[in-house]
C-alpha cells in the first residue's frame, strides 16, 4: 500500500514551493491562470502542462518556453512560445494567448501587450479594467473576463464556459461568502449555498488549528512512521475486514428486504461506477513518469467518492482496488487513507471549504474527495508534504481530470503555506465529524461525558478481539500458543473465552485460526450468546433459532457453548448466508466438517415472516438489523450513509422481527434481543414497547460485572468493545 508508497514521491517540495504562487490577492499570473476552468481533454489547447507538467523546461534553448511546450497556462502557448519567456518571436507570454497577441510585454513588442484576444476584461472594456480584450489569460477562455469584470464583475467564482458555467469571472481573492461544494448527494454537513467562514491567510497560527493536531513531519522522519502506520492498518483491516470479518460488519448496510433505507451498491448501482473503474484501470496500466503513489491516491479518491454517492465502504474498497493489482502495503495505505478521511470528513471539510469554494459538476466531485484525502494525509498520517502534493496532483490524471492538476497543486500548497493544520471547529459535531441529526439524537440521549466518549471512540481504530473455541481449547492454553509465537495478548476477566491482542495482526498469523481454534469477534458481540443460558440439565437438545445470522459468529458461539444444540440459522440474503456457512465450516461446526454429530440448518428466510418454519424453539436470538451507530469506528461510512429517516423504518422492521420470533418461542423459552446501535428508540424503547403490548413477555434481568440490569446498553469503547444493546425476555404462560 510496484511500491506505490507516498513516502518515495519524486517531486521536490521545497523547490516546487518557490515556483508555486498562492490563490490570494497578489497571486502571480501563472497561478490565477491555473486556478481557472478546466479545458476539455479533447481540446487542441491543453492547460496546465499536459505535455510538460508543472514547469518542466523545454528543450532546444527555449523552444516552447519555460512552463510548458505548447500547453501550459495558455492557449497554444504560455510564458513563451518559440521563445524563452521574453523578447521572443511572436511574443512572450503566449502567441494568441495570455498577455499579448502576437506581441510581447517587453522590448520588441509586436502588436502590443494586453491587446486583442488576451487582456484582463470583458468585451470592449465592459466593466473590467482599462485594457480589455475578448478573453483573459488565454484565447476566449474568460478566466478573468467574458461579460463580467476581472475583479469587479457580477460573477463570484470560477464559472467560465470551461468549468461550471459561463459569462462570469473569478474574483481577486476568496469571496466573503464562498460557495460550499458537496461531495455527493448525501452530503448533509454544510448544504449547498450555505455560508461558510473564509480562511484568512493572515490569521494567527492559534486561529488556524487546534493545539492537538499534528503537523507534517520532515520527510526523513515521517517516512518510517508512514510505512509503519500503513503496515499496522494493513494488519488491522486484513484481520478484521478481509480474512475474517468481525461479528457486525453487515450492520453497516441494512438488510436487502429494507428497500426504503438500503444504501448498498444494489441501490447506488455499481454500474454507475463501472466507467470510472475502467478509466482508472486503463490509465494506471498506461501511465508513465507519474509520481509514486498516484495509484493509491486515485483509488482512495474514487472510493471516498463512491461512498459519498451511496456505495458501502466494504463494497467500494475491493471494487476500485482489485483492478489495480496493488500489493499489500499499497492496499493497506489506501485503506488507511479512506477510513481516516471518512472518520474525520466533516472536520477536513471545514478546513477545505474556504480553500475550495467553487461549485463543481457532479462528474467532477471526485476532486474534492482527492483534496480531502490529501489533507488527511498531511495532518493525521504525517506523510511528507512533497509526496502528498506530487502524488495528488498526478492522481488528477488517473481520475480523468488532468485539467484540475494545477488547482489541486495550488490549494495544497496554500494549505501548507498557511500552517498545514486544520482550522478550529465551532461545534462538537464538526470536531468529531458527525452529521447534525445524529449528534442531536446522541446529545438528547446521553450525559455530556457519555456523549464525548461516544464521539471520541467512534473515530478511534478498534482493537482486535479473538474468541477462543473453549470446547476445543482453553483460553489459557491459547494464550500460551500466542506467547510462543511472540504475539502479545491478554484475557478478559468477565468474558472467559475472549482474548485481546495488543496490536492488530493478519489473522493468518493467528495460531490455530485455520484449524478452527479461534475466530475474530468483537468483545461486545461475544457477550451475547452466553445470555441465552444454553447450558441446561435436560437431556433433550435445545432447539435454537438464530435470526439474521450472517456472518455466523454468534451461531458458532452458540454451538461452542452447547455442541448438542440443534441450531437453525436464517438470513434474508443467500449471499450473506454463505458467509455463515464459511465461518461454520472453518470452525468445524457443520455436519460435513464436524468431528461429531451436529445438527445445523442454514435457511434463507425473512425473519419478519417465520411462518414457513414448523419448529417451536427453546431459545431465539434476534440480532436485529439496526442503524449500526455502535460500530461506526469499524464502519465510518455509516455516518454518511445513514439517514435520519432510516431510523423509523428500522424500528418498524425490528418490531416485525420481534413479533414473528415471539410467535415461534416455546412457553418458558428465552428470547435475546441485541443490536449494535446506541439509539434508545432501537433498543430500550423498542423493548419497553414490546413488553407493554405482550402480557406473556417477562423481562429477565442481566447480571454484568456483578451488577443487575433490566437491559444493558454498552457504549463504543466500553472495555474496548463496540456499542451494543442486550435485552432478555422469557415467555410465560398466560393465566386461564
C-alpha positions as CSV (number, residue, x, y, z in Angstrom):
1,X,0.0,0.0,0.0
2,X,5.4,-1.9,-7.9
3,X,5.8,0.2,-4.5
4,X,3.1,2.9,-4.5
5,X,4.1,4.3,-1.2
6,X,3.8,8.1,-0.8
7,X,7.0,8.4,1.2
8,X,9.0,7.9,-2.0
9,X,7.4,10.6,-4.2
10,X,9.8,12.0,-6.6
11,X,8.8,15.7,-6.6
12,X,10.8,18.2,-4.7
13,X,8.6,20.0,-2.3
14,X,11.0,22.8,-1.4
15,X,11.8,23.8,-4.9
16,X,8.3,23.5,-6.1
17,X,7.0,25.7,-3.3
18,X,9.1,28.6,-4.6
19,X,7.6,28.3,-8.0
20,X,4.0,27.9,-6.9
21,X,2.0,31.1,-6.2
22,X,-0.9,31.4,-3.9
23,X,-4.6,31.9,-4.6
24,X,-4.8,35.3,-2.9
25,X,-5.0,38.9,-3.8
26,X,-1.4,39.2,-5.0
27,X,-1.3,35.8,-6.8
28,X,1.1,35.7,-9.7
29,X,-0.4,35.5,-13.1
30,X,0.6,31.9,-13.6
31,X,-1.5,30.7,-10.7
32,X,-4.5,32.7,-11.5
33,X,-4.5,31.1,-14.9
34,X,-4.1,27.6,-13.4
35,X,-6.9,28.2,-10.9
36,X,-9.4,28.7,-13.7
37,X,-11.8,26.5,-15.6
38,X,-10.8,23.1,-16.8
39,X,-10.3,22.8,-20.5
40,X,-11.8,19.7,-22.1
41,X,-9.3,16.9,-22.7
42,X,-10.2,16.8,-26.4
43,X,-9.1,20.5,-26.8
44,X,-6.2,21.3,-29.0
45,X,-5.1,23.7,-26.3
46,X,-4.4,21.6,-23.2
47,X,-3.9,23.5,-20.0
48,X,-1.5,23.2,-17.1
49,X,1.2,21.4,-18.9
50,X,-0.2,18.2,-20.3
51,X,3.0,17.9,-22.3
52,X,5.3,19.5,-19.9
53,X,3.9,19.3,-16.3
54,X,4.5,21.9,-13.7
55,X,7.1,24.0,-15.3
56,X,9.3,21.4,-17.0
57,X,11.7,23.4,-19.1
58,X,11.5,22.8,-22.9
59,X,14.5,21.7,-24.9
60,X,16.5,23.4,-27.6
61,X,17.1,26.8,-26.0
62,X,13.6,27.7,-25.0
63,X,11.6,26.2,-27.9
64,X,8.2,26.1,-26.2
65,X,9.0,28.3,-23.3
66,X,9.7,27.7,-19.6
67,X,6.4,26.4,-18.2
68,X,5.2,24.1,-20.9
69,X,5.6,23.2,-24.5
70,X,2.6,24.2,-26.5
71,X,0.4,23.8,-23.5
72,X,0.7,25.2,-20.0
73,X,-1.2,28.1,-18.7
74,X,-2.3,29.5,-22.0
75,X,-3.8,28.8,-25.4
76,X,-1.4,27.2,-27.8
77,X,1.5,28.6,-25.7
78,X,2.1,30.3,-22.5
79,X,5.0,32.0,-21.0
80,X,6.7,31.9,-24.3
81,X,6.1,30.0,-27.4
82,X,9.0,29.6,-29.7
83,X,11.0,31.9,-27.4
84,X,12.2,31.8,-23.9
85,X,9.5,33.7,-21.9
86,X,10.7,37.1,-23.1
87,X,11.8,39.1,-26.1
88,X,10.7,36.3,-28.2
89,X,9.4,35.7,-31.7
90,X,5.7,36.3,-31.9
91,X,5.5,37.5,-28.3
92,X,6.4,36.4,-24.9
93,X,3.8,35.1,-22.6
94,X,1.9,33.4,-25.3
95,X,1.0,33.5,-29.0
96,X,-2.6,34.3,-29.5
97,X,-2.9,33.8,-25.8
98,X,-2.3,35.5,-22.5
99,X,-0.8,38.9,-22.1
100,X,-0.3,39.9,-25.7
101,X,-1.5,38.7,-29.0
102,X,1.4,38.5,-31.4
103,X,3.3,40.8,-29.1
104,X,5.5,41.0,-26.0
105,X,5.4,42.5,-22.6
106,X,9.0,43.7,-23.1
107,X,11.1,45.3,-25.7
108,X,10.4,44.5,-29.3
109,X,6.6,44.0,-28.8
110,X,4.7,43.1,-31.9
111,X,1.2,44.4,-31.8
112,X,1.2,45.4,-28.2
113,X,0.9,43.8,-24.8
114,X,-2.5,43.4,-23.2
115,X,-4.0,43.7,-26.7
116,X,-6.6,41.9,-28.6
117,X,-7.6,38.3,-27.8
118,X,-5.9,38.5,-24.5
119,X,-6.4,41.1,-21.9
120,X,-7.9,41.3,-18.4
121,X,-11.6,42.0,-19.1
122,X,-14.8,42.0,-20.9
123,X,-15.6,42.8,-24.5
124,X,-14.5,46.3,-25.4
125,X,-13.7,47.1,-21.9
126,X,-17.1,46.1,-20.4
127,X,-16.9,46.5,-16.7
128,X,-13.4,45.3,-16.5
129,X,-10.0,47.2,-16.3
130,X,-9.0,49.7,-18.9
131,X,-7.1,47.2,-21.1
132,X,-9.6,44.8,-22.4
133,X,-9.9,42.1,-25.0
134,X,-12.1,39.1,-25.7
135,X,-10.8,36.9,-23.0
136,X,-8.3,36.7,-20.2
137,X,-5.1,34.7,-19.8
138,X,-5.9,32.9,-23.0
139,X,-7.8,32.8,-26.2
140,X,-11.5,33.3,-25.4
141,X,-11.4,31.3,-22.3
142,X,-12.7,34.0,-20.0
143,X,-10.9,33.2,-16.7
144,X,-11.0,36.8,-15.7
145,X,-13.4,38.1,-18.3
146,X,-16.2,37.5,-20.6
147,X,-19.1,39.9,-20.0
148,X,-18.0,40.3,-16.4
149,X,-15.1,42.1,-14.9
150,X,-11.8,40.7,-13.8
151,X,-12.2,41.8,-10.2
152,X,-15.4,43.7,-10.1
153,X,-17.8,41.8,-12.2
154,X,-21.1,40.1,-11.4
155,X,-19.6,36.6,-11.2
156,X,-18.4,35.3,-7.8
157,X,-16.3,32.3,-8.7
158,X,-14.9,30.3,-11.5
159,X,-17.8,30.0,-13.8
160,X,-16.3,30.2,-17.2
161,X,-17.6,28.2,-20.1
162,X,-15.0,25.5,-19.4
163,X,-16.0,24.9,-15.8
164,X,-19.4,25.0,-14.2
165,X,-20.9,28.0,-16.1
166,X,-20.4,30.9,-18.4
167,X,-20.2,34.6,-18.6
168,X,-18.7,35.1,-15.2
169,X,-15.4,35.6,-13.6
170,X,-13.2,34.8,-10.7
171,X,-12.7,37.4,-8.0
172,X,-9.4,38.7,-6.9
173,X,-9.4,36.8,-3.6
174,X,-11.7,34.4,-1.8
175,X,-15.3,35.6,-1.8
176,X,-16.7,36.8,1.5
177,X,-19.3,34.1,1.4
178,X,-17.7,31.3,-0.6
179,X,-19.8,28.6,-2.2
180,X,-19.6,25.3,-0.4
181,X,-19.1,22.3,-2.6
182,X,-20.7,18.9,-1.9
183,X,-19.1,15.6,-2.4
184,X,-22.2,13.6,-3.1
185,X,-26.0,13.6,-3.0
186,X,-25.8,12.5,0.7
187,X,-23.7,15.5,1.9
188,X,-25.6,16.8,4.9
189,X,-22.9,18.7,6.7
190,X,-23.0,22.1,5.0
191,X,-25.7,22.1,2.3
192,X,-25.2,24.0,-1.0
193,X,-25.2,27.8,-0.8
194,X,-24.7,27.6,3.0
195,X,-22.4,30.4,4.1
196,X,-19.0,29.4,5.4
197,X,-16.5,31.5,7.1
198,X,-13.5,32.1,4.8
199,X,-10.0,31.3,6.0
200,X,-7.7,34.2,6.3
201,X,-4.1,33.9,5.1
202,X,-3.1,36.4,7.7
203,X,-4.7,34.7,10.6
204,X,-2.7,34.0,13.6
205,X,-1.4,30.4,14.0
206,X,-3.6,29.8,17.0
207,X,-6.6,30.6,14.9
208,X,-5.8,28.1,12.3
209,X,-5.6,24.9,14.3
210,X,-6.3,23.1,17.5
211,X,-3.2,22.5,19.5
212,X,-3.5,18.8,19.4
213,X,-3.5,18.5,15.6
214,X,-0.1,17.1,14.4
215,X,1.8,19.0,11.8
216,X,3.6,17.4,8.9
217,X,6.9,15.9,9.9
218,X,10.1,16.2,7.8
219,X,10.3,13.6,5.0
220,X,13.2,11.7,6.5
221,X,11.5,11.5,9.9
222,X,8.0,10.8,8.6
223,X,8.8,8.1,6.1
224,X,9.3,5.2,8.5
225,X,6.3,6.3,10.5
226,X,4.1,6.4,7.4
227,X,5.3,3.0,6.4
228,X,4.7,1.6,9.9
229,X,1.3,3.2,10.1
230,X,0.4,1.7,6.7
231,X,1.6,-1.7,7.7
232,X,-0.3,-1.5,11.0
233,X,-3.5,-0.6,9.3
234,X,-2.9,-3.4,6.8
235,X,-2.8,-5.9,9.6
236,X,-5.9,-4.4,11.3
237,X,-8.0,-4.4,8.2
238,X,-6.8,-7.7,6.9
239,X,-7.6,-9.3,10.3
240,X,-10.9,-7.6,10.8
241,X,-12.4,-7.0,7.4
242,X,-10.9,-9.3,4.8
243,X,-9.9,-12.7,6.2
244,X,-12.4,-12.9,9.0
245,X,-14.9,-10.1,9.2
246,X,-15.9,-9.1,12.7
247,X,-19.3,-10.1,14.1
248,X,-21.2,-7.0,13.0
249,X,-19.9,-5.9,9.6
250,X,-23.1,-6.4,7.8
251,X,-24.9,-4.0,10.0
252,X,-23.2,-1.1,8.3
253,X,-25.6,-1.7,5.3
254,X,-29.3,-2.5,6.1
255,X,-30.7,-5.9,5.0
256,X,-31.8,-6.4,1.5
257,X,-35.5,-6.5,2.4
258,X,-35.4,-3.0,3.8
259,X,-36.0,-1.3,0.5
260,X,-36.7,2.2,1.8
261,X,-33.3,2.6,3.5
262,X,-30.9,0.4,1.6
263,X,-27.6,2.1,0.7
264,X,-25.8,-0.8,-0.8
265,X,-24.3,-0.9,-4.2
266,X,-27.5,-2.6,-5.5
267,X,-29.3,0.7,-4.8
268,X,-26.5,3.0,-5.7
269,X,-25.6,0.9,-8.7
270,X,-22.2,-0.4,-9.2
271,X,-22.8,0.1,-12.9
272,X,-22.7,3.8,-12.2
273,X,-19.0,3.5,-11.3
274,X,-18.1,0.9,-13.9
275,X,-16.9,3.5,-16.4
276,X,-14.8,5.3,-13.7
277,X,-13.2,2.0,-12.7
278,X,-12.3,1.1,-16.2
279,X,-10.9,4.5,-16.8
280,X,-8.8,4.3,-13.7
281,X,-7.5,0.8,-14.6
282,X,-6.7,1.9,-18.2
283,X,-4.8,5.0,-17.0
284,X,-2.8,3.1,-14.4
285,X,-1.8,0.5,-16.9
286,X,-0.6,3.1,-19.4
287,X,0.8,5.8,-17.2
288,X,4.4,6.8,-17.4
289,X,6.6,9.1,-15.4
290,X,3.8,9.6,-12.8
291,X,4.6,10.4,-9.2
292,X,5.0,7.4,-6.9
293,X,1.7,7.0,-5.0
294,X,-0.5,8.1,-7.8
295,X,-2.4,4.8,-8.0
296,X,-3.1,4.8,-4.2
297,X,-4.3,8.4,-4.1
298,X,-6.5,7.9,-7.2
299,X,-8.0,4.7,-5.8
300,X,-8.7,6.3,-2.4
301,X,-10.4,9.3,-4.1
302,X,-12.6,7.0,-6.1
303,X,-13.6,5.0,-3.0
304,X,-14.4,8.1,-1.0
305,X,-16.5,9.5,-3.9
306,X,-18.3,6.2,-4.2
307,X,-19.2,6.1,-0.5
308,X,-20.5,9.7,-0.6
309,X,-22.6,8.6,-3.6
310,X,-24.2,5.7,-1.8
311,X,-21.9,2.7,-2.0
312,X,-20.9,0.9,1.2
313,X,-17.2,1.0,2.2
314,X,-16.8,-2.8,2.3
315,X,-18.0,-2.9,-1.3
316,X,-16.2,0.1,-2.7
317,X,-12.7,-0.8,-1.5
318,X,-12.4,-4.1,-3.5
319,X,-14.4,-2.6,-6.4
320,X,-11.7,0.0,-7.0
321,X,-8.5,-1.7,-5.7
322,X,-8.7,-5.1,-7.2
323,X,-8.3,-4.0,-10.8
324,X,-5.1,-2.1,-9.9
325,X,-3.2,-5.1,-8.6
326,X,-2.0,-3.2,-5.5
327,X,0.5,-5.0,-3.3
328,X,-0.2,-5.5,0.5
329,X,1.5,-2.2,1.5
330,X,-0.3,-0.1,-1.1
331,X,-3.6,-1.7,-0.3
332,X,-3.2,-1.0,3.4
333,X,-2.2,2.5,2.6
334,X,-5.4,3.1,0.6
335,X,-7.4,1.7,3.4
336,X,-5.8,3.9,5.9
337,X,-6.5,7.0,3.8
338,X,-10.1,6.0,3.1
339,X,-11.0,5.0,6.7
340,X,-9.3,8.1,8.1
341,X,-10.8,10.5,5.7
342,X,-14.3,9.2,6.3
343,X,-13.8,9.3,10.1
344,X,-12.7,12.9,10.0
345,X,-14.6,14.0,6.9
346,X,-16.5,16.9,8.3
347,X,-13.6,18.4,10.1
348,X,-11.5,18.1,7.0
349,X,-14.3,19.7,5.0
350,X,-14.4,22.6,7.4
351,X,-10.8,23.4,6.5
352,X,-11.1,22.7,2.8
353,X,-14.3,24.8,2.2
354,X,-12.6,28.2,2.2
355,X,-9.8,26.9,0.0
356,X,-12.1,25.3,-2.5
357,X,-15.2,27.3,-2.5
358,X,-16.3,26.6,-6.1
359,X,-19.3,24.7,-7.3
360,X,-18.3,21.7,-9.4
361,X,-20.2,19.4,-11.7
362,X,-21.4,16.0,-10.5
363,X,-18.8,14.2,-12.6
364,X,-16.0,16.3,-11.1
365,X,-16.8,15.8,-7.5
366,X,-14.0,13.3,-7.1
367,X,-11.6,16.3,-7.0
368,X,-12.9,17.5,-3.6
369,X,-12.6,13.9,-2.4
370,X,-9.0,13.8,-3.6
371,X,-8.3,17.0,-1.7
372,X,-9.9,15.8,1.5
373,X,-7.8,12.7,1.4
374,X,-4.7,14.8,0.8
375,X,-5.5,16.9,3.9
376,X,-5.9,13.8,6.0
377,X,-2.5,12.5,4.9
378,X,-0.9,15.8,5.7
379,X,-2.5,16.3,9.1
380,X,-3.2,12.8,10.6
381,X,-0.8,10.5,8.8
382,X,2.1,13.0,8.6
383,X,3.1,11.8,5.2
384,X,5.9,14.0,3.8
385,X,4.2,17.1,2.2
386,X,6.1,16.8,-1.1
387,X,4.9,13.2,-1.5
388,X,1.3,14.2,-0.9
389,X,1.3,17.1,-3.2
390,X,3.1,15.4,-6.1
391,X,1.0,12.2,-5.9
392,X,-2.3,14.1,-5.5
393,X,-1.6,16.3,-8.5
394,X,-0.6,13.3,-10.6
395,X,-3.8,11.5,-9.4
396,X,-5.9,14.1,-11.2
397,X,-4.9,12.4,-14.4
398,X,-5.8,9.0,-13.1
399,X,-9.1,10.4,-12.2
400,X,-9.7,11.6,-15.7
401,X,-9.5,15.3,-14.7
402,X,-6.0,16.3,-15.5
403,X,-7.2,19.9,-16.1
404,X,-7.6,20.2,-12.3
405,X,-4.0,19.4,-11.6
406,X,-2.9,23.0,-11.2
407,X,-5.8,23.8,-9.0
408,X,-5.1,20.8,-6.7
409,X,-1.5,21.8,-6.6
410,X,-2.3,25.4,-5.7
411,X,-4.8,24.5,-2.9
412,X,-2.5,22.0,-1.2
413,X,0.5,24.4,-1.3
414,X,-1.6,27.2,0.0
415,X,-2.7,25.0,2.9
416,X,0.9,24.2,3.7
417,X,2.0,27.8,3.5
418,X,-0.8,28.8,5.9
419,X,0.4,26.4,8.5
420,X,-0.5,22.9,7.3
421,X,-3.0,22.4,10.2
422,X,-6.8,22.0,10.3
423,X,-9.0,25.0,11.1
424,X,-10.6,25.2,14.5
425,X,-14.1,23.9,14.6
426,X,-17.2,25.6,16.0
427,X,-19.0,22.6,17.5
428,X,-18.5,19.1,18.8
429,X,-20.4,17.8,15.7
430,X,-17.8,19.4,13.5
431,X,-14.9,18.5,15.7
432,X,-15.7,14.8,15.7
433,X,-17.2,14.8,12.2
434,X,-20.8,13.7,13.0
435,X,-23.8,14.6,11.0
436,X,-26.0,17.1,12.8
437,X,-29.1,14.9,13.1
438,X,-27.1,12.0,14.7
439,X,-25.2,14.3,17.0
440,X,-28.6,15.9,18.2
441,X,-30.0,12.4,18.9
442,X,-27.0,11.4,20.9
443,X,-26.9,14.7,22.8
444,X,-30.5,14.2,23.8
445,X,-29.9,10.6,25.0
446,X,-26.7,10.7,26.9
447,X,-24.9,12.7,29.5
448,X,-22.1,15.1,28.5
449,X,-19.3,12.7,29.5
450,X,-21.1,9.8,27.7
451,X,-21.5,11.9,24.6
452,X,-17.9,12.8,24.4
453,X,-16.9,9.1,24.9
454,X,-19.2,8.1,22.0
455,X,-17.9,10.8,19.7
456,X,-14.2,10.2,20.5
457,X,-14.3,6.4,20.5
458,X,-16.2,6.4,17.2
459,X,-13.2,7.9,15.5
460,X,-10.7,5.5,17.0
461,X,-9.4,2.4,15.5
462,X,-10.9,-0.7,17.1
463,X,-8.7,-3.3,18.8
464,X,-8.7,-6.8,17.6
465,X,-10.5,-9.4,19.8
466,X,-10.4,-13.1,19.3
467,X,-12.9,-15.6,20.7
468,X,-11.4,-18.9,21.7
469,X,-13.4,-22.1,21.0
470,X,-13.4,-23.3,24.6
471,X,-15.0,-26.6,23.7
472,X,-11.7,-27.4,21.8
473,X,-9.0,-25.5,23.8
474,X,-8.9,-23.4,27.0
475,X,-8.2,-19.7,26.8
476,X,-5.1,-20.2,29.0
477,X,-3.7,-22.7,26.6
478,X,-4.4,-20.5,23.6
479,X,-2.7,-17.5,25.3
480,X,0.3,-19.8,25.7
481,X,0.2,-20.5,22.0
482,X,0.2,-16.8,21.2
483,X,3.1,-16.2,23.5
484,X,5.1,-18.9,21.8
485,X,4.5,-17.1,18.5
486,X,5.7,-13.8,20.0
487,X,2.2,-12.3,19.9
488,X,1.3,-10.1,22.8
489,X,-2.3,-10.7,24.1
490,X,-4.3,-10.8,27.3
491,X,-7.6,-12.3,28.6
492,X,-10.7,-10.5,29.7
493,X,-11.9,-11.2,33.3
494,X,-15.6,-11.1,32.7
495,X,-15.6,-13.0,29.4
496,X,-13.6,-16.2,29.7
497,X,-13.5,-17.0,26.0
498,X,-12.1,-13.6,25.0
499,X,-8.5,-12.7,24.0
500,X,-7.5,-9.1,23.2
501,X,-4.4,-8.6,21.0
502,X,-2.1,-5.8,21.9
503,X,-1.7,-4.9,18.2
504,X,-3.8,-6.0,15.2
505,X,-2.3,-8.6,13.0
506,X,-3.2,-10.6,10.0
507,X,-5.5,-13.5,11.0
508,X,-3.3,-15.9,9.0
509,X,-0.7,-15.3,11.7
510,X,-3.0,-16.4,14.5
511,X,-2.1,-19.9,15.7
512,X,-5.0,-22.4,15.1
513,X,-7.1,-19.9,13.1
514,X,-7.3,-22.2,10.0
515,X,-7.8,-25.2,12.3
516,X,-10.9,-23.7,13.8
517,X,-9.5,-23.0,17.3
518,X,-10.5,-19.3,17.3
519,X,-12.3,-16.7,15.4
520,X,-12.3,-12.9,15.2
521,X,-15.2,-11.4,17.1
522,X,-15.6,-8.1,19.0
523,X,-15.8,-8.3,22.8
524,X,-19.4,-6.9,22.9
525,X,-20.6,-9.5,20.3
526,X,-19.0,-12.3,22.4
527,X,-21.2,-11.3,25.4
528,X,-24.4,-12.2,23.6
529,X,-24.6,-16.0,23.3
530,X,-23.9,-16.8,27.0
531,X,-27.0,-14.7,27.9
532,X,-29.2,-17.4,26.2
533,X,-28.4,-19.8,29.1
534,X,-27.6,-22.6,26.7
535,X,-26.3,-25.0,29.4
536,X,-29.4,-26.9,30.6
537,X,-29.7,-30.0,32.7
538,X,-32.3,-31.5,30.4
539,X,-31.1,-34.4,28.2
540,X,-33.2,-33.2,25.3
541,X,-31.1,-31.0,23.0
542,X,-32.2,-27.4,22.8
543,X,-33.9,-26.1,19.7
544,X,-32.2,-22.7,18.9
545,X,-33.1,-20.2,16.3
546,X,-30.6,-17.6,15.2
547,X,-32.4,-14.8,13.3
548,X,-30.3,-12.6,11.0
549,X,-27.3,-14.8,11.5
550,X,-24.7,-13.6,9.0
551,X,-21.7,-13.7,9.1
552,X,-22.1,-16.5,11.7
553,X,-20.0,-15.6,14.7
554,X,-22.8,-15.8,17.2
555,X,-24.1,-19.0,15.5
556,X,-20.7,-20.6,16.1
557,X,-20.6,-19.3,19.6
558,X,-23.9,-21.0,20.4
559,X,-22.6,-24.3,19.1
560,X,-19.4,-23.9,21.1
561,X,-21.4,-23.4,24.3
562,X,-23.7,-26.3,23.5
563,X,-22.5,-28.6,20.7
564,X,-25.6,-30.8,21.2
565,X,-28.0,-28.0,20.4
566,X,-30.0,-28.2,17.2
567,X,-29.5,-24.8,15.6
568,X,-31.5,-23.2,12.8
569,X,-29.7,-20.2,11.4
570,X,-31.5,-17.9,8.9
571,X,-30.8,-14.8,6.9
572,X,-32.8,-13.0,4.3
573,X,-29.9,-12.9,1.7
574,X,-28.4,-16.1,0.3
575,X,-25.0,-14.5,-0.3
576,X,-24.9,-13.4,3.4
577,X,-25.9,-16.9,4.5
578,X,-22.9,-18.2,2.6
579,X,-20.7,-16.1,4.9
580,X,-22.2,-18.0,7.8
581,X,-21.6,-21.3,6.1
582,X,-17.9,-20.4,5.5
583,X,-17.5,-19.4,9.2
584,X,-19.0,-22.6,10.4
585,X,-17.0,-24.8,8.0
586,X,-13.7,-23.2,9.2
587,X,-14.7,-23.8,12.8
588,X,-15.8,-27.3,12.0
589,X,-19.4,-26.7,13.1
590,X,-21.2,-28.1,10.1
591,X,-22.1,-31.8,9.7
592,X,-19.6,-32.4,6.9
593,X,-16.7,-30.9,8.8
594,X,-17.6,-31.5,12.5
595,X,-15.7,-34.4,14.3
596,X,-19.0,-35.4,16.0
597,X,-22.7,-35.3,15.1
598,X,-24.2,-31.8,14.9
599,X,-27.5,-30.5,13.7
600,X,-27.2,-27.2,11.9
601,X,-29.8,-25.9,9.4
602,X,-29.0,-22.9,7.2
603,X,-32.0,-21.4,5.5
604,X,-32.8,-18.3,3.5
605,X,-35.8,-16.8,5.4
606,X,-37.0,-13.3,6.1
607,X,-37.1,-13.0,9.8
608,X,-40.2,-10.7,9.5
609,X,-42.2,-13.8,8.5
610,X,-41.3,-17.1,10.1
611,X,-44.5,-18.9,9.2
612,X,-42.6,-21.4,7.0
613,X,-40.6,-22.7,10.0
614,X,-42.5,-25.6,11.6
615,X,-40.4,-25.8,14.8
616,X,-41.1,-24.1,18.1
617,X,-37.8,-23.0,19.7
618,X,-36.4,-23.1,23.2
619,X,-34.0,-20.2,22.6
620,X,-34.2,-17.4,20.0
621,X,-31.5,-14.9,19.2
622,X,-32.8,-11.8,17.4
623,X,-29.7,-9.9,16.3
624,X,-31.8,-7.2,14.7
625,X,-30.9,-5.1,11.7
626,X,-30.2,-1.6,13.1
627,X,-28.5,1.8,12.4
628,X,-25.1,0.4,13.3
629,X,-24.3,3.5,15.3
630,X,-22.4,1.4,17.9
631,X,-19.9,0.2,15.3
632,X,-19.0,3.4,13.5
633,X,-15.3,3.1,14.4
634,X,-15.3,-0.1,12.3
635,X,-17.5,1.3,9.6
636,X,-17.1,5.1,9.3
637,X,-19.2,5.1,6.2
638,X,-22.2,4.6,8.5
639,X,-22.0,8.3,9.4
640,X,-22.5,9.4,5.8
641,X,-24.8,6.6,4.5
642,X,-27.3,6.5,7.3
643,X,-30.2,9.0,7.2
644,X,-32.5,10.3,9.9
645,X,-35.5,9.0,8.0
646,X,-33.9,5.5,8.2
647,X,-34.5,5.1,11.9
648,X,-38.3,4.8,11.9
649,X,-38.1,2.3,9.1
650,X,-35.6,0.3,11.0
651,X,-37.6,0.4,14.2
652,X,-40.6,-0.9,12.2
653,X,-38.5,-3.8,10.9
654,X,-37.2,-4.7,14.4
655,X,-40.8,-4.7,15.7
656,X,-41.9,-7.1,13.0
657,X,-39.0,-9.4,13.6
658,X,-39.7,-9.4,17.3
659,X,-43.4,-10.3,16.7
660,X,-42.6,-13.1,14.3
661,X,-39.9,-14.6,16.6
662,X,-42.0,-14.4,19.7
663,X,-44.7,-16.5,18.0
664,X,-42.0,-19.2,17.4
665,X,-40.8,-19.3,21.1
666,X,-42.0,-22.0,23.4
667,X,-43.5,-21.1,26.7
668,X,-40.7,-21.0,29.2
669,X,-38.2,-20.2,26.4
670,X,-35.8,-17.3,26.2
671,X,-35.5,-14.6,23.5
672,X,-32.4,-12.4,23.4
673,X,-32.7,-9.2,21.6
674,X,-29.5,-7.5,20.5
675,X,-28.4,-4.6,18.3
676,X,-25.2,-2.8,17.6
677,X,-27.0,0.5,17.9
678,X,-26.7,3.2,20.7
679,X,-30.0,4.9,19.8
680,X,-32.7,4.4,22.5
681,X,-35.6,4.1,20.0
682,X,-34.0,0.9,18.6
683,X,-33.1,-0.5,22.0
684,X,-34.7,0.4,25.3
685,X,-37.8,2.0,23.9
686,X,-38.3,-0.9,21.5
687,X,-38.2,-3.5,24.3
688,X,-40.4,-1.5,26.7
689,X,-43.0,-1.1,24.0
690,X,-42.9,-4.8,23.2
691,X,-43.3,-5.9,26.8
692,X,-46.1,-3.4,27.3
693,X,-48.0,-5.0,24.4
694,X,-47.3,-8.6,25.3
695,X,-48.7,-9.9,28.6
696,X,-46.7,-13.1,28.2
697,X,-43.4,-11.3,27.9
698,X,-41.3,-11.0,31.1
699,X,-38.0,-9.2,31.3
700,X,-35.2,-11.3,32.6
701,X,-32.6,-9.2,34.4
702,X,-29.0,-9.4,33.2
703,X,-26.0,-9.6,35.6
704,X,-22.9,-8.0,34.3
705,X,-19.8,-7.4,36.3
706,X,-21.7,-8.2,39.5
707,X,-24.5,-5.6,38.8
708,X,-28.0,-6.4,37.7
709,X,-29.6,-4.7,34.7
710,X,-33.1,-4.8,33.2
711,X,-31.4,-4.4,29.9
712,X,-27.8,-3.4,29.1
713,X,-26.5,-0.7,26.8
714,X,-22.8,-0.7,26.2
715,X,-21.2,2.4,24.5
716,X,-18.4,2.5,22.0
717,X,-15.1,1.9,23.8
718,X,-16.5,0.3,26.9
719,X,-13.8,-2.2,27.9
720,X,-12.5,-1.7,24.3
721,X,-15.7,-3.1,22.8
722,X,-18.3,-1.8,20.3
723,X,-21.5,-0.1,21.2
724,X,-24.1,-2.9,21.8
725,X,-27.5,-3.5,23.4
726,X,-28.9,-6.6,25.1
727,X,-32.4,-7.4,26.4
728,X,-33.6,-10.8,27.5
729,X,-37.2,-11.9,27.6
730,X,-38.9,-15.0,28.9
731,X,-42.2,-16.3,27.6
732,X,-44.6,-17.1,30.4
733,X,-47.9,-18.9,30.3
734,X,-50.9,-16.7,30.4
735,X,-53.5,-17.2,33.2
736,X,-56.6,-19.0,32.0
